Amino acid sequence: MKPKVHEHKKNNFKIVSTARIIAVAILGIFIYSCSPKVVAPVTAAPKVELTPELVAGKSLYENNCAKCHKLFEVTKHTQEDWKPVLVRMQKKARLDDAQMAGISNYIFSQL
């Protein structure tokens, strides 16, 4: 039995409509992916003036930590990230609690 001409046109219309929707969706995704990305400006944290205690902590950090590895940029990590590192490194570097407090205070003052 031959399909009716009217049904054939209906099927073609559905295929063409679906193809147009897909083409518009792909075009939209392409335009979106090529658009410039808006990034919020990063504002530098205000520099804390170093007290004599913070200067001592900075000196301990630079002189003790750099003996075994490169110094990490203090601001690249959060205070929560630094806490376990400092606990672990205190044992390895054989630093007493007063020295570790100085290093911790210096690092946290820079965040």
N, C-alpha and C positions, 0 to 999 in steps of 0.2 A: 504494500500500500504506500502511495506517495505521501510525503508529509505536505501539509497544507502550506502554501506560500506564506501565509500570515504567521504561522508558527516558526518558520525558518527566519523571517525577519526579526521576530521576537528574540530568538536565540542569538542572532548576530548583534542585536542591540545590547543584550546583556554582556556579551564578550567585549564589545567595544567600550561599553561603560566601565566594566571592570578594568580593562587595560588603561583607560584614561585615569581612573582613580589611582591605580598603581603608579602610573607615570607622574602624576601630580605629587604623590607621596615621595617618590624617589627624588624628584626635583626639589621638593621642600627640604628633605634631608641633606641634599647636596648643598643647597644655599645656606642652610644653617651651619653645616660643618665648615664652610669656607668663610663664614662671617668672622670679623675680628672678635677675639675673646676679650671680655671686660674683666679686668682683674683689679681688685681693690688695692689701692696703694698701701704699701707697707710703711708704717710710720716707725721710725727708730725710737726705741725706748730711751727715755731721758737718761743721760749718763749720771750715775751716782758719784758724787765726789768721794774719793777714797779717804777714809779716816786712817789713822796710823794702824789700827787693828786690821782694817781691810787691806792695807798695803802689805802688812805682814802675811795675811792669808794668801794674797796674790803671789807673794814671793815664795811661800811654801808650795803653792800649786805649781808655779813655773819651775822651781828647782827640784822638787821631789817627783812630780809626775812625769816630767820630761826625761828623767833618767832612763825610763823603760820604754816609753812610747811618745808619739807626737802629742802635743797638747791639743785638746779638742776645743773648738770654739764654744765658749760657755753658753752662748745664747742659742745654740743649735738644739738644745734639749730643754725640757721643762724641769721644774723642781722635782716632780714625781719621777722623771727619768733619772735624774742625778742621784737621788737618795740611795738606791741599791748599789749603784756604781761606787759611790763614796764609801759605803759600808764595806764592800768587797775590797776596794783598793786600800783602805786603811790597814787591813791585815797584811796585804802584799807589800805595802811600802813601809810597814812597821812604824806607823805614826801613832803617837799617843792621842788621847781624847782632846786635849787642848789644841794640838796642831790640827787635828781633823776639824774641830769647831772653827778654827781660823779659816781653813780652806773652804768649808761649807758656807760660812758667812760671806766670804768673798764671792763665791759662785752665785749664791742666792741673791746677793745684792745687785748682781749684773743682769738678773732676769726680769 
